[in-house]
């Protein structure tokens, strides 16, 4: 009976050691799982941030295209104004040569006299 009891105690101690080893392994596995969960969460946050940045980048690109279009329109408007300005200058200089100089001086002296 004593031998049977000793054998059971020895088996019990072995089983306790196995349980402790399994508990230690479970704690390590839990740490690995928690670490993996944290890594997955970080990756999700990074993906979300990346998508936000891509959306902002797309918005910026659209604004650039819009500004380029506006700039091109303004350049065209400036070309039109330059052409009008050149026509006005040409017209002014053409008319200046056709008006006798004395008449221009007379006009100016009349203006000064007023």
Biopython code that builds the backbone (N, CA, C, O; Angstrom):
import numpy as np
from Bio.PDB.StructureBuilder import StructureBuilder

atoms = [
    (1, "UNK", "N", (0.830, -1.205, 0.000)),
    (1, "UNK", "CA", (0.000, 0.000, 0.000)),
    (1, "UNK", "C", (0.862, 1.252, 0.000)),
    (1, "UNK", "O", (0.574, 2.207, -0.722)),
    (2, "UNK", "N", (1.910, 1.253, 0.801)),
    (2, "UNK", "CA", (2.833, 2.387, 0.894)),
    (2, "UNK", "C", (3.519, 2.615, -0.438)),
    (2, "UNK", "O", (3.680, 3.755, -0.874)),
    (3, "UNK", "N", (3.923, 1.533, -1.084)),
    (3, "UNK", "CA", (4.595, 1.667, -2.384)),
    (3, "UNK", "C", (3.621, 2.268, -3.402)),
    (3, "UNK", "O", (4.008, 3.134, -4.188)),
    (4, "UNK", "N", (2.405, 1.832, -3.395)),
    (4, "UNK", "CA", (1.401, 2.352, -4.319)),
    (4, "UNK", "C", (1.185, 3.846, -4.077)),
    (4, "UNK", "O", (1.043, 4.625, -5.019)),
    (5, "UNK", "N", (1.164, 4.231, -2.794)),
    (5, "UNK", "CA", (0.998, 5.639, -2.418)),
    (5, "UNK", "C", (2.191, 6.453, -2.898)),
    (5, "UNK", "O", (2.010, 7.549, -3.428)),
    (6, "UNK", "N", (3.400, 5.946, -2.724)),
    (6, "UNK", "CA", (4.620, 6.633, -3.174)),
    (6, "UNK", "C", (4.613, 6.773, -4.703)),
    (6, "UNK", "O", (4.990, 7.818, -5.233)),
    (7, "UNK", "N", (4.192, 5.738, -5.398)),
    (7, "UNK", "CA", (4.121, 5.799, -6.860)),
    (7, "UNK", "C", (3.116, 6.873, -7.308)),
    (7, "UNK", "O", (3.367, 7.618, -8.256)),
    (8, "UNK", "N", (1.988, 6.934, -6.615)),
    (8, "UNK", "CA", (0.980, 7.953, -6.939)),
    (8, "UNK", "C", (1.506, 9.360, -6.663)),
    (8, "UNK", "O", (1.256, 10.280, -7.443)),
    (9, "UNK", "N", (2.240, 9.533, -5.548)),
    (9, "UNK", "CA", (2.826, 10.838, -5.223)),
    (9, "UNK", "C", (3.853, 11.246, -6.280)),
    (9, "UNK", "O", (3.897, 12.402, -6.701)),
    (10, "UNK", "N", (4.662, 10.304, -6.698)),
    (10, "UNK", "CA", (5.675, 10.574, -7.728)),
    (10, "UNK", "C", (4.986, 10.951, -9.032)),
    (10, "UNK", "O", (5.387, 11.909, -9.693)),
    (11, "UNK", "N", (3.957, 10.207, -9.404)),
    (11, "UNK", "CA", (3.206, 10.510, -10.632)),
    (11, "UNK", "C", (2.525, 11.878, -10.525)),
    (11, "UNK", "O", (2.468, 12.645, -11.486)),
    (12, "UNK", "N", (2.012, 12.153, -9.320)),
    (12, "UNK", "CA", (1.366, 13.454, -9.081)),
    (12, "UNK", "C", (2.371, 14.596, -9.252)),
    (12, "UNK", "O", (2.048, 15.615, -9.862)),
    (13, "UNK", "N", (3.583, 14.436, -8.719)),
    (13, "UNK", "CA", (4.622, 15.466, -8.847)),
    (13, "UNK", "C", (5.007, 15.666, -10.314)),
    (13, "UNK", "O", (5.205, 16.793, -10.768)),
    (14, "UNK", "N", (5.110, 14.552, -11.046)),
    (14, "UNK", "CA", (5.428, 14.654, -12.466)),
    (14, "UNK", "C", (4.323, 15.417, -13.207)),
    (14, "UNK", "O", (4.588, 16.288, -14.035)),
    (15, "UNK", "N", (3.087, 15.061, -12.883)),
    (15, "UNK", "CA", (1.969, 15.742, -13.525)),
    (15, "UNK", "C", (1.946, 17.234, -13.167)),
    (15, "UNK", "O", (1.656, 18.081, -14.012)),
    (16, "UNK", "N", (2.260, 17.539, -11.896)),
    (16, "UNK", "CA", (2.337, 18.953, -11.474)),
    (16, "UNK", "C", (3.418, 19.696, -12.262)),
    (16, "UNK", "O", (3.212, 20.841, -12.665)),
    (17, "UNK", "N", (4.546, 19.065, -12.479)),
    (17, "UNK", "CA", (5.630, 19.676, -13.257)),
    (17, "UNK", "C", (5.171, 19.908, -14.699)),
    (17, "UNK", "O", (5.446, 20.950, -15.293)),
    (18, "UNK", "N", (4.465, 18.911, -15.249)),
    (18, "UNK", "CA", (3.959, 19.054, -16.613)),
    (18, "UNK", "C", (2.950, 20.202, -16.693)),
    (18, "UNK", "O", (2.946, 20.984, -17.644)),
    (19, "UNK", "N", (2.088, 20.282, -15.662)),
    (19, "UNK", "CA", (1.101, 21.368, -15.629)),
    (19, "UNK", "C", (1.809, 22.711, -15.551)),
    (19, "UNK", "O", (1.425, 23.655, -16.241)),
    (20, "UNK", "N", (2.851, 22.809, -14.708)),
    (20, "UNK", "CA", (3.607, 24.065, -14.607)),
    (20, "UNK", "C", (4.266, 24.410, -15.947)),
    (20, "UNK", "O", (4.256, 25.567, -16.368)),
    (21, "UNK", "N", (4.834, 23.408, -16.608)),
    (21, "UNK", "CA", (5.481, 23.638, -17.906)),
    (21, "UNK", "C", (4.446, 24.085, -18.941)),
    (21, "UNK", "O", (4.701, 24.993, -19.733)),
    (22, "UNK", "N", (3.273, 23.437, -18.925)),
    (22, "UNK", "CA", (2.207, 23.830, -19.858)),
    (22, "UNK", "C", (1.722, 25.250, -19.551)),
    (22, "UNK", "O", (1.469, 26.029, -20.470)),
    (23, "UNK", "N", (1.591, 25.587, -18.276)),
    (23, "UNK", "CA", (1.156, 26.936, -17.895)),
    (23, "UNK", "C", (2.179, 27.968, -18.364)),
    (23, "UNK", "O", (1.807, 29.031, -18.862)),
    (24, "UNK", "N", (3.459, 27.661, -18.206)),
    (24, "UNK", "CA", (4.518, 28.560, -18.670)),
    (24, "UNK", "C", (4.446, 28.723, -20.187)),
    (24, "UNK", "O", (4.579, 29.830, -20.708)),
    (25, "UNK", "N", (4.235, 27.617, -20.884)),
    (25, "UNK", "CA", (4.121, 27.661, -22.340)),
    (25, "UNK", "C", (2.898, 28.481, -22.753)),
    (25, "UNK", "O", (2.962, 29.240, -23.719)),
    (26, "UNK", "N", (1.785, 28.335, -22.029)),
    (26, "UNK", "CA", (0.580, 29.107, -22.342)),
    (26, "UNK", "C", (0.818, 30.598, -22.124)),
    (26, "UNK", "O", (0.356, 31.427, -22.907)),
    (27, "UNK", "N", (1.544, 30.935, -21.051)),
    (27, "UNK", "CA", (1.859, 32.358, -20.808)),
    (27, "UNK", "C", (2.715, 32.919, -21.943)),
    (27, "UNK", "O", (2.485, 34.037, -22.404)),
    (28, "UNK", "N", (3.694, 32.148, -22.388)),
    (28, "UNK", "CA", (4.533, 32.588, -23.504)),
    (28, "UNK", "C", (3.700, 32.726, -24.779)),
    (28, "UNK", "O", (3.858, 33.687, -25.532)),
    (29, "UNK", "N", (2.816, 31.759, -25.010)),
    (29, "UNK", "CA", (1.957, 31.833, -26.187)),
    (29, "UNK", "C", (1.050, 33.051, -26.118)),
    (29, "UNK", "O", (0.817, 33.718, -27.126)),
    (30, "UNK", "N", (0.533, 33.343, -24.912)),
    (30, "UNK", "CA", (-0.326, 34.522, -24.747)),
    (30, "UNK", "C", (0.462, 35.800, -25.053)),
    (30, "UNK", "O", (-0.056, 36.716, -25.692)),
    (31, "UNK", "N", (1.706, 35.853, -24.596)),
    (31, "UNK", "CA", (2.541, 37.023, -24.909)),
    (31, "UNK", "C", (2.726, 37.147, -26.423)),
    (31, "UNK", "O", (2.652, 38.247, -26.971)),
    (32, "UNK", "N", (2.964, 36.029, -27.091)),
    (32, "UNK", "CA", (3.130, 36.058, -28.546)),
    (32, "UNK", "C", (1.847, 36.515, -29.231)),
    (32, "UNK", "O", (1.888, 37.312, -30.168)),
    (33, "UNK", "N", (0.707, 36.009, -28.761)),
    (33, "UNK", "CA", (-0.580, 36.393, -29.342)),
    (33, "UNK", "C", (-0.831, 37.884, -29.127)),
    (33, "UNK", "O", (-1.257, 38.587, -30.043)),
    (34, "UNK", "N", (-0.564, 38.364, -27.901)),
    (34, "UNK", "CA", (-0.747, 39.798, -27.612)),
    (34, "UNK", "C", (0.164, 40.646, -28.482)),
    (34, "UNK", "O", (-0.249, 41.687, -28.993)),
    (35, "UNK", "N", (1.408, 40.201, -28.652)),
    (35, "UNK", "CA", (2.362, 40.919, -29.496)),
    (35, "UNK", "C", (1.858, 40.938, -30.944)),
    (35, "UNK", "O", (1.925, 41.966, -31.618)),
    (36, "UNK", "N", (1.357, 39.800, -31.410)),
    (36, "UNK", "CA", (0.833, 39.713, -32.773)),
    (36, "UNK", "C", (-0.378, 40.632, -32.947)),
    (36, "UNK", "O", (-0.500, 41.329, -33.954)),
    (37, "UNK", "N", (-1.275, 40.625, -31.948)),
    (37, "UNK", "CA", (-2.459, 41.497, -32.006)),
    (37, "UNK", "C", (-2.037, 42.969, -32.076)),
    (37, "UNK", "O", (-2.597, 43.744, -32.851)),
    (38, "UNK", "N", (-1.050, 43.345, -31.265)),
    (38, "UNK", "CA", (-0.567, 44.729, -31.284)),
    (38, "UNK", "C", (0.029, 45.068, -32.642)),
    (38, "UNK", "O", (-0.183, 46.164, -33.163)),
    (39, "UNK", "N", (0.779, 44.121, -33.218)),
    (39, "UNK", "CA", (1.378, 44.352, -34.536)),
    (39, "UNK", "C", (0.294, 44.516, -35.594)),
    (39, "UNK", "O", (0.388, 45.401, -36.445)),
    (40, "UNK", "N", (-0.730, 43.676, -35.550)),
    (40, "UNK", "CA", (-1.830, 43.766, -36.510)),
    (40, "UNK", "C", (-2.545, 45.108, -36.353)),
    (40, "UNK", "O", (-2.897, 45.743, -37.347)),
    (41, "UNK", "N", (-2.761, 45.541, -35.111)),
    (41, "UNK", "CA", (-3.419, 46.827, -34.865)),
    (41, "UNK", "C", (-2.573, 47.984, -35.422)),
    (41, "UNK", "O", (-3.102, 48.914, -36.031)),
    (42, "UNK", "N", (-1.257, 47.910, -35.205)),
    (42, "UNK", "CA", (-0.368, 48.944, -35.762)),
    (42, "UNK", "C", (-0.456, 48.963, -37.285)),
    (42, "UNK", "O", (-0.501, 50.030, -37.898)),
    (43, "UNK", "N", (-0.480, 47.775, -37.891)),
    (43, "UNK", "CA", (-0.581, 47.703, -39.349)),
    (43, "UNK", "C", (-1.902, 48.293, -39.834)),
    (43, "UNK", "O", (-1.938, 48.973, -40.859)),
    (44, "UNK", "N", (-2.979, 48.039, -39.107)),
    (44, "UNK", "CA", (-4.274, 48.623, -39.481)),
    (44, "UNK", "C", (-4.220, 50.142, -39.402)),
    (44, "UNK", "O", (-4.687, 50.843, -40.299)),
    (45, "UNK", "N", (-3.637, 50.640, -38.304)),
    (45, "UNK", "CA", (-3.516, 52.095, -38.157)),
    (45, "UNK", "C", (-2.663, 52.689, -39.271)),
    (45, "UNK", "O", (-2.987, 53.746, -39.812)),
    (46, "UNK", "N", (-1.565, 52.004, -39.612)),
    (46, "UNK", "CA", (-0.695, 52.480, -40.683)),
    (46, "UNK", "C", (-1.427, 52.469, -42.018)),
    (46, "UNK", "O", (-1.286, 53.400, -42.812)),
    (47, "UNK", "N", (-2.208, 51.422, -42.270)),
    (47, "UNK", "CA", (-2.992, 51.353, -43.507)),
    (47, "UNK", "C", (-4.013, 52.486, -43.569)),
    (47, "UNK", "O", (-4.200, 53.125, -44.605)),
    (48, "UNK", "N", (-4.670, 52.718, -42.430)),
    (48, "UNK", "CA", (-5.660, 53.801, -42.376)),
    (48, "UNK", "C", (-4.980, 55.147, -42.641)),
    (48, "UNK", "O", (-5.481, 55.969, -43.409)),
    (49, "UNK", "N", (-3.834, 55.356, -41.994)),
    (49, "UNK", "CA", (-3.083, 56.597, -42.196)),
    (49, "UNK", "C", (-2.621, 56.708, -43.649)),
    (49, "UNK", "O", (-2.662, 57.787, -44.240)),
    (50, "UNK", "N", (-2.183, 55.592, -44.213)),
    (50, "UNK", "CA", (-1.731, 55.584, -45.605)),
    (50, "UNK", "C", (-2.886, 55.961, -46.533)),
    (50, "UNK", "O", (-2.703, 56.740, -47.469)),
    (51, "UNK", "N", (-4.080, 55.406, -46.272)),
    (51, "UNK", "CA", (-5.233, 55.738, -47.108)),
    (51, "UNK", "C", (-5.590, 57.211, -46.976)),
    (51, "UNK", "O", (-5.936, 57.860, -47.963)),
    (52, "UNK", "N", (-5.506, 57.747, -45.745)),
    (52, "UNK", "CA", (-5.779, 59.176, -45.556)),
    (52, "UNK", "C", (-4.784, 60.020, -46.341)),
    (52, "UNK", "O", (-5.166, 60.991, -46.994)),
    (53, "UNK", "N", (-3.503, 59.647, -46.277)),
    (53, "UNK", "CA", (-2.476, 60.391, -47.002)),
    (53, "UNK", "C", (-2.680, 60.282, -48.513)),
    (53, "UNK", "O", (-2.478, 61.255, -49.239)),
    (54, "UNK", "N", (-3.079, 59.101, -48.985)),
    (54, "UNK", "CA", (-3.344, 58.939, -50.416)),
    (54, "UNK", "C", (-4.519, 59.812, -50.840)),
    (54, "UNK", "O", (-4.507, 60.397, -51.923)),
    (55, "UNK", "N", (-5.538, 59.897, -49.979)),
    (55, "UNK", "CA", (-6.691, 60.752, -50.282)),
    (55, "UNK", "C", (-6.261, 62.213, -50.331)),
    (55, "UNK", "O", (-6.658, 62.957, -51.228)),
    (56, "UNK", "N", (-5.436, 62.621, -49.348)),
    (56, "UNK", "CA", (-4.937, 64.000, -49.348)),
    (56, "UNK", "C", (-4.096, 64.269, -50.587)),
    (56, "UNK", "O", (-4.197, 65.333, -51.198)),
    (57, "UNK", "N", (-3.264, 63.298, -50.953)),
    (57, "UNK", "CA", (-2.411, 63.454, -52.132)),
    (57, "UNK", "C", (-3.256, 63.608, -53.387)),
    (57, "UNK", "O", (-2.962, 64.442, -54.243)),
    (58, "UNK", "N", (-4.309, 62.801, -53.494)),
    (58, "UNK", "CA", (-5.203, 62.903, -54.644)),
    (58, "UNK", "C", (-5.852, 64.290, -54.683)),
    (58, "UNK", "O", (-5.966, 64.899, -55.747)),
    (59, "UNK", "N", (-6.276, 64.785, -53.510)),
    (59, "UNK", "CA", (-6.844, 66.128, -53.436)),
    (59, "UNK", "C", (-5.838, 67.183, -53.874)),
    (59, "UNK", "O", (-6.185, 68.120, -54.593)),
    (60, "UNK", "N", (-4.602, 67.029, -53.443)),
    (60, "UNK", "CA", (-3.548, 67.980, -53.832)),
    (60, "UNK", "C", (-3.302, 67.927, -55.342)),
    (60, "UNK", "O", (-3.137, 68.957, -55.995)),
    (61, "UNK", "N", (-3.281, 66.710, -55.878)),
    (61, "UNK", "CA", (-3.077, 66.582, -57.324)),
    (61, "UNK", "C", (-4.217, 67.246, -58.089)),
    (61, "UNK", "O", (-3.992, 67.914, -59.098)),
    (62, "UNK", "N", (-5.441, 67.057, -57.601)),
    (62, "UNK", "CA", (-6.582, 67.701, -58.248)),
    (62, "UNK", "C", (-6.466, 69.219, -58.177)),
    (62, "UNK", "O", (-6.776, 69.919, -59.142)),
    (63, "UNK", "N", (-6.015, 69.727, -57.021)),
    (63, "UNK", "CA", (-5.836, 71.179, -56.887)),
    (63, "UNK", "C", (-4.748, 71.670, -57.843)),
    (63, "UNK", "O", (-4.878, 72.737, -58.443)),
    (64, "UNK", "N", (-3.680, 70.891, -57.982)),
    (64, "UNK", "CA", (-2.595, 71.275, -58.889)),
    (64, "UNK", "C", (-3.127, 71.369, -60.316)),
    (64, "UNK", "O", (-2.845, 72.329, -61.033)),
    (65, "UNK", "N", (-3.903, 70.354, -60.718)),
    (65, "UNK", "CA", (-4.477, 70.367, -62.072)),
    (65, "UNK", "C", (-5.381, 71.583, -62.241)),
    (65, "UNK", "O", (-5.352, 72.258, -63.270)),
    (66, "UNK", "N", (-6.187, 71.850, -61.208)),
    (66, "UNK", "CA", (-7.094, 73.010, -61.263)),
    (66, "UNK", "C", (-6.299, 74.310, -61.376)),
    (66, "UNK", "O", (-6.637, 75.177, -62.181)),
    (67, "UNK", "N", (-5.240, 74.448, -60.570)),
    (67, "UNK", "CA", (-4.422, 75.666, -60.624)),
    (67, "UNK", "C", (-3.698, 75.784, -61.957)),
    (67, "UNK", "O", (-3.564, 76.879, -62.503)),
    (68, "UNK", "N", (-3.225, 74.641, -62.485)),
    (68, "UNK", "CA", (-2.558, 74.687, -63.787)),
    (68, "UNK", "C", (-3.536, 75.164, -64.855)),
    (68, "UNK", "O", (-3.177, 75.954, -65.728)),
    (69, "UNK", "N", (-4.748, 74.690, -64.781)),
    (69, "UNK", "CA", (-5.773, 75.103, -65.740)),
    (69, "UNK", "C", (-6.051, 76.600, -65.598)),
    (69, "UNK", "O", (-6.138, 77.322, -66.591)),
    (70, "UNK", "N", (-6.188, 77.056, -64.347)),
    (70, "UNK", "CA", (-6.417, 78.490, -64.113)),
    (70, "UNK", "C", (-5.224, 79.309, -64.608)),
    (70, "UNK", "O", (-5.399, 80.366, -65.213)),
    (71, "UNK", "N", (-4.007, 78.813, -64.346)),
    (71, "UNK", "CA", (-2.810, 79.533, -64.799)),
    (71, "UNK", "C", (-2.772, 79.629, -66.315)),
    (71, "UNK", "O", (-2.427, 80.672, -66.870)),
    (72, "UNK", "N", (-3.130, 78.537, -66.982)),
    (72, "UNK", "CA", (-3.144, 78.552, -68.440)),
    (72, "UNK", "C", (-4.174, 79.559, -68.950)),
    (72, "UNK", "O", (-3.919, 80.284, -69.912)),
    (73, "UNK", "N", (-5.331, 79.599, -68.303)),
    (73, "UNK", "CA", (-6.362, 80.563, -68.697)),
    (73, "UNK", "C", (-5.854, 81.993, -68.464)),
    (73, "UNK", "O", (-6.056, 82.873, -69.301)),
    (74, "UNK", "N", (-5.200, 82.215, -67.332)),
    (74, "UNK", "CA", (-4.652, 83.550, -67.061)),
    (74, "UNK", "C", (-3.565, 83.913, -68.071)),
    (74, "UNK", "O", (-3.476, 85.063, -68.502)),
    (75, "UNK", "N", (-2.736, 82.934, -68.451)),
    (75, "UNK", "CA", (-1.710, 83.204, -69.471)),
    (75, "UNK", "C", (-2.368, 83.604, -70.789)),
    (75, "UNK", "O", (-1.925, 84.534, -71.462)),
    (76, "UNK", "N", (-3.428, 82.889, -71.142)),
    (76, "UNK", "CA", (-4.144, 83.214, -72.380)),
    (76, "UNK", "C", (-4.758, 84.616, -72.277)),
    (76, "UNK", "O", (-4.696, 85.399, -73.225)),
    (77, "UNK", "N", (-5.351, 84.924, -71.111)),
    (77, "UNK", "CA", (-5.893, 86.276, -70.907)),
    (77, "UNK", "C", (-4.794, 87.321, -71.035)),
    (77, "UNK", "O", (-5.009, 88.379, -71.628)),
    (78, "UNK", "N", (-3.616, 87.032, -70.481)),
    (78, "UNK", "CA", (-2.488, 87.980, -70.583)),
    (78, "UNK", "C", (-2.048, 88.142, -72.035)),
    (78, "UNK", "O", (-1.732, 89.250, -72.469)),
    (79, "UNK", "N", (-2.027, 87.039, -72.786)),
    (79, "UNK", "CA", (-1.664, 87.143, -74.207)),
    (79, "UNK", "C", (-2.674, 88.033, -74.942)),
    (79, "UNK", "O", (-2.297, 88.873, -75.759)),
    (80, "UNK", "N", (-3.951, 87.836, -74.641)),
    (80, "UNK", "CA", (-4.991, 88.662, -75.261)),
    (80, "UNK", "C", (-4.801, 90.129, -74.889)),
    (80, "UNK", "O", (-4.903, 91.013, -75.739)),
    (81, "UNK", "N", (-4.525, 90.377, -73.605)),
    (81, "UNK", "CA", (-4.311, 91.765, -73.164)),
    (81, "UNK", "C", (-3.065, 92.366, -73.804)),
    (81, "UNK", "O", (-3.058, 93.538, -74.180)),
    (82, "UNK", "N", (-2.009, 91.559, -73.928)),
    (82, "UNK", "CA", (-0.798, 92.036, -74.602)),
    (82, "UNK", "C", (-1.090, 92.399, -76.054)),
    (82, "UNK", "O", (-0.611, 93.413, -76.563)),
    (83, "UNK", "N", (-1.885, 91.554, -76.715)),
    (83, "UNK", "CA", (-2.232, 91.849, -78.105)),
    (83, "UNK", "C", (-3.058, 93.134, -78.191)),
    (83, "UNK", "O", (-2.819, 93.968, -79.064)),
    (84, "UNK", "N", (-4.031, 93.298, -77.286)),
    (84, "UNK", "CA", (-4.842, 94.519, -77.271)),
    (84, "UNK", "C", (-3.964, 95.736, -76.979)),
    (84, "UNK", "O", (-4.112, 96.792, -77.593)),
    (85, "UNK", "N", (-3.045, 95.562, -76.024)),
    (85, "UNK", "CA", (-2.138, 96.651, -75.671)),
    (85, "UNK", "C", (-1.278, 97.034, -76.875)),
    (85, "UNK", "O", (-1.068, 98.214, -77.157)),
    (86, "UNK", "N", (-0.790, 96.020, -77.574)),
    (86, "UNK", "CA", (0.040, 96.294, -78.758)),
    (86, "UNK", "C", (-0.772, 97.011, -79.827)),
    (86, "UNK", "O", (-0.274, 97.931, -80.475)),
    (87, "UNK", "N", (-2.030, 96.590, -80.013)),
    (87, "UNK", "CA", (-2.890, 97.266, -80.994)),
    (87, "UNK", "C", (-3.117, 98.722, -80.591)),
    (87, "UNK", "O", (-3.066, 99.626, -81.424)),
    (88, "UNK", "N", (-3.369, 98.930, -79.301)),
    (88, "UNK", "CA", (-3.584, 100.305, -78.828)),
    (88, "UNK", "C", (-2.331, 101.151, -79.009)),
    (88, "UNK", "O", (-2.416, 102.312, -79.408)),
    (89, "UNK", "N", (-1.173, 100.577, -78.721)),
    (89, "UNK", "CA", (0.083, 101.321, -78.907)),
    (89, "UNK", "C", (0.287, 101.664, -80.381)),
    (89, "UNK", "O", (0.625, 102.792, -80.742)),
    (90, "UNK", "N", (0.072, 100.661, -81.207)),
    (90, "UNK", "CA", (0.231, 100.887, -82.647)),
    (90, "UNK", "C", (-0.730, 101.977, -83.110)),
    (90, "UNK", "O", (-0.350, 102.885, -83.849)),
    (91, "UNK", "N", (-1.973, 101.873, -82.667)),
    (91, "UNK", "CA", (-2.981, 102.872, -83.031)),
    (91, "UNK", "C", (-2.570, 104.264, -82.525)),
    (91, "UNK", "O", (-2.687, 105.259, -83.242)),
    (92, "UNK", "N", (-2.088, 104.311, -81.278)),
    (92, "UNK", "CA", (-1.659, 105.586, -80.692)),
    (92, "UNK", "C", (-0.505, 106.182, -81.497)),
    (92, "UNK", "O", (-0.534, 107.354, -81.871)),
    (93, "UNK", "N", (0.517, 105.350, -81.759)),
    (93, "UNK", "CA", (1.672, 105.870, -82.488)),
    (93, "UNK", "C", (1.300, 106.225, -83.922)),
    (93, "UNK", "O", (1.791, 107.219, -84.458)),
    (94, "UNK", "N", (0.443, 105.429, -84.548)),
    (94, "UNK", "CA", (-0.004, 105.758, -85.903)),
    (94, "UNK", "C", (-0.721, 107.099, -85.903)),
    (94, "UNK", "O", (-0.473, 107.939, -86.769)),
    (95, "UNK", "N", (-1.602, 107.301, -84.946)),
    (95, "UNK", "CA", (-2.347, 108.561, -84.866)),
    (95, "UNK", "C", (-1.457, 109.726, -84.470)),
    (95, "UNK", "O", (-1.678, 110.862, -84.890)),
    (96, "UNK", "N", (-0.454, 109.435, -83.662)),
    (96, "UNK", "CA", (0.445, 110.509, -83.233)),
    (96, "UNK", "C", (1.190, 111.076, -84.441)),
    (96, "UNK", "O", (1.441, 112.279, -84.513)),
    (97, "UNK", "N", (1.539, 110.217, -85.377)),
    (97, "UNK", "CA", (2.275, 110.699, -86.539)),
    (97, "UNK", "C", (1.355, 111.416, -87.520)),
    (97, "UNK", "O", (1.815, 112.233, -88.318)),
    (98, "UNK", "N", (0.079, 111.119, -87.468)),
    (98, "UNK", "CA", (-0.814, 111.755, -88.438)),
    (98, "UNK", "C", (-1.278, 113.129, -87.977)),
    (98, "UNK", "O", (-1.677, 113.957, -88.796)),
    (99, "UNK", "N", (-1.228, 113.379, -86.667)),
    (99, "UNK", "CA", (-1.656, 114.678, -86.144)),
    (99, "UNK", "C", (-0.462, 115.629, -86.227)),
    (99, "UNK", "O", (0.633, 115.278, -85.789)),
    (100, "UNK", "N", (-0.651, 116.793, -86.767)),
    (100, "UNK", "CA", (0.477, 117.737, -86.845)),
    (100, "UNK", "C", (0.964, 118.087, -85.441)),
    (100, "UNK", "O", (0.179, 118.208, -84.501)),
    (101, "UNK", "N", (2.250, 118.243, -85.329)),
    (101, "UNK", "CA", (2.837, 118.516, -84.021)),
    (101, "UNK", "C", (2.301, 119.806, -83.423)),
    (101, "UNK", "O", (2.054, 119.853, -82.218)),
    (102, "UNK", "N", (2.124, 120.791, -84.168)),
    (102, "UNK", "CA", (1.629, 122.072, -83.654)),
    (102, "UNK", "C", (0.251, 121.934, -83.040)),
    (102, "UNK", "O", (-0.059, 122.591, -82.046)),
    (103, "UNK", "N", (-0.575, 121.085, -83.626)),
    (103, "UNK", "CA", (-1.927, 120.891, -83.100)),
    (103, "UNK", "C", (-1.861, 120.241, -81.726)),
    (103, "UNK", "O", (-2.618, 120.596, -80.822)),
    (104, "UNK", "N", (-0.962, 119.301, -81.579)),
    (104, "UNK", "CA", (-0.816, 118.644, -80.276)),
    (104, "UNK", "C", (-0.322, 119.653, -79.254)),
    (104, "UNK", "O", (-0.800, 119.680, -78.120)),
    (105, "UNK", "N", (0.644, 120.492, -79.658)),
    (105, "UNK", "CA", (1.156, 121.505, -78.733)),
    (105, "UNK", "C", (0.082, 122.514, -78.405)),
    (105, "UNK", "O", (-0.021, 122.959, -77.262)),
    (106, "UNK", "N", (-0.723, 122.884, -79.390)),
    (106, "UNK", "CA", (-1.805, 123.808, -79.165)),
    (106, "UNK", "C", (-2.805, 123.241, -78.176)),
    (106, "UNK", "O", (-3.253, 123.935, -77.263)),
    (107, "UNK", "N", (-3.155, 121.958, -78.366)),
    (107, "UNK", "CA", (-4.081, 121.307, -77.427)),
    (107, "UNK", "C", (-3.522, 121.348, -76.028)),
    (107, "UNK", "O", (-4.242, 121.661, -75.080)),
    (108, "UNK", "N", (-2.277, 121.044, -75.887)),
    (108, "UNK", "CA", (-1.649, 121.006, -74.554)),
    (108, "UNK", "C", (-1.624, 122.399, -73.946)),
    (108, "UNK", "O", (-1.884, 122.551, -72.752)),
    (109, "UNK", "N", (-1.319, 123.414, -74.736)),
    (109, "UNK", "CA", (-1.265, 124.750, -74.155)),
    (109, "UNK", "C", (-2.668, 125.215, -73.763)),
    (109, "UNK", "O", (-2.832, 125.947, -72.787)),
    (110, "UNK", "N", (-3.691, 124.783, -74.534)),
    (110, "UNK", "CA", (-5.082, 125.113, -74.144)),
    (110, "UNK", "C", (-5.437, 124.434, -72.818)),
    (110, "UNK", "O", (-6.100, 125.016, -71.960)),
    (111, "UNK", "N", (-4.975, 123.186, -72.675)),
    (111, "UNK", "CA", (-5.253, 122.460, -71.432)),
    (111, "UNK", "C", (-4.565, 123.158, -70.264)),
    (111, "UNK", "O", (-5.144, 123.268, -69.183)),
    (112, "UNK", "N", (-3.345, 123.629, -70.467)),
    (112, "UNK", "CA", (-2.615, 124.298, -69.393)),
    (112, "UNK", "C", (-3.256, 125.644, -69.053)),
    (112, "UNK", "O", (-3.237, 126.079, -67.901)),
    (113, "UNK", "N", (-3.816, 126.287, -70.057)),
    (113, "UNK", "CA", (-4.449, 127.581, -69.844)),
    (113, "UNK", "C", (-5.733, 127.486, -69.062)),
    (113, "UNK", "O", (-6.160, 128.478, -68.473)),
    (114, "UNK", "N", (-6.356, 126.349, -69.033)),
    (114, "UNK", "CA", (-7.635, 126.193, -68.338)),
    (114, "UNK", "C", (-7.501, 126.124, -66.854)),
    (114, "UNK", "O", (-8.502, 125.993, -66.150)),
]
sb = StructureBuilder()
sb.init_structure("model")
sb.init_model(0)
sb.init_chain("A")
sb.init_seg("    ")
for serial, (resi, resn, name, xyz) in enumerate(atoms, 1):
    if name == "N":
        sb.init_residue(resn, " ", resi, " ")
    sb.init_atom(name, np.array(xyz, "f"), 0.0, 1.0, " ", f" {name:<3s}", serial, name[0])
structure = sb.get_structure()
